[in-house]
Amino acid sequence: MPVLPSPGEIEAAKTSKGAWTRAQLAEWGVPWPPPKGWKDELIERWETARQEGAPLPPPPSPAPTDFAQDTLDFG
């Protein structure tokens, strides 16, 4: 079942070149090549789902307790 992203999630998933990957679009159920208007259609479906009382997507899960991020020193 495809994931129904919010408008913010759609924008956040852009690559550094301002586009979306084939894999990301497939996760959302968008065919390749993406048809004209695919983004507007996803946003419309998301808004409709919110109006119909669909539950909001779960918040992101917290990082594991043993997760450690390296710090970078640019000084």
C-alpha positions as CSV (number, residue, x, y, z in Angstrom):
1,M,0.0,0.0,0.0
2,P,1.5,3.4,-1.0
3,V,2.3,5.9,1.6
4,L,0.3,9.1,1.5
5,P,2.7,11.9,2.2
6,S,1.9,15.4,3.5
7,P,2.7,18.4,1.4
8,G,5.7,19.0,3.8
9,E,6.9,15.5,3.4
10,I,6.7,15.8,-0.4
11,E,8.9,19.0,-0.4
12,A,11.3,17.5,2.2
13,A,11.9,14.5,-0.1
14,K,13.4,16.5,-2.9
15,T,16.9,15.7,-3.9
16,S,19.6,18.4,-4.0
17,K,18.7,18.9,-7.6
18,G,15.1,19.7,-6.8
19,A,13.5,16.5,-8.1
20,W,12.4,13.2,-6.6
21,T,13.9,9.8,-7.1
22,R,12.1,7.0,-8.9
23,A,12.2,5.0,-5.7
24,Q,10.6,7.8,-3.6
25,L,7.8,8.2,-6.2
26,A,7.2,4.5,-6.3
27,E,6.8,4.5,-2.5
28,W,4.1,7.1,-2.9
29,G,2.4,5.1,-5.7
30,V,3.4,7.5,-8.4
31,P,4.3,5.8,-11.8
32,W,7.5,6.4,-13.7
33,P,7.8,8.7,-15.5
34,P,5.6,10.8,-13.2
35,P,2.6,12.2,-15.0
36,K,1.9,15.9,-15.1
37,G,0.1,17.0,-12.0
38,W,1.2,14.1,-9.8
39,K,2.2,16.4,-6.9
40,D,-1.1,18.2,-6.9
41,E,-3.0,14.9,-7.0
42,L,-1.0,13.6,-4.0
43,I,-1.7,16.8,-2.0
44,E,-5.4,16.7,-2.9
45,R,-5.6,13.0,-1.8
46,W,-3.8,13.9,1.5
47,E,-6.2,16.8,2.2
48,T,-9.2,14.7,1.4
49,A,-8.0,12.0,3.8
50,R,-7.6,14.6,6.6
51,Q,-11.1,15.9,6.0
52,E,-12.5,12.4,6.2
53,G,-11.0,12.0,9.6
54,A,-8.2,9.7,8.7
55,P,-5.6,9.5,11.5
56,L,-2.5,11.5,11.1
57,P,0.6,9.5,10.3
58,P,2.6,8.4,13.4
59,P,5.4,10.7,14.5
60,P,8.9,9.6,13.7
61,S,10.3,7.0,16.0
62,P,13.1,8.2,18.3
63,A,16.7,7.2,17.6
64,P,17.9,4.0,19.2
65,T,19.5,4.5,22.6
66,D,22.8,3.3,21.3
67,F,22.8,5.7,18.4
68,A,25.8,8.1,18.3
69,Q,26.3,10.7,15.8
70,D,29.8,11.8,14.9
71,T,30.5,15.4,15.3
72,L,32.4,17.2,12.6
73,D,35.0,19.9,13.5
74,F,35.4,22.4,10.7
75,G,37.5,24.7,12.8
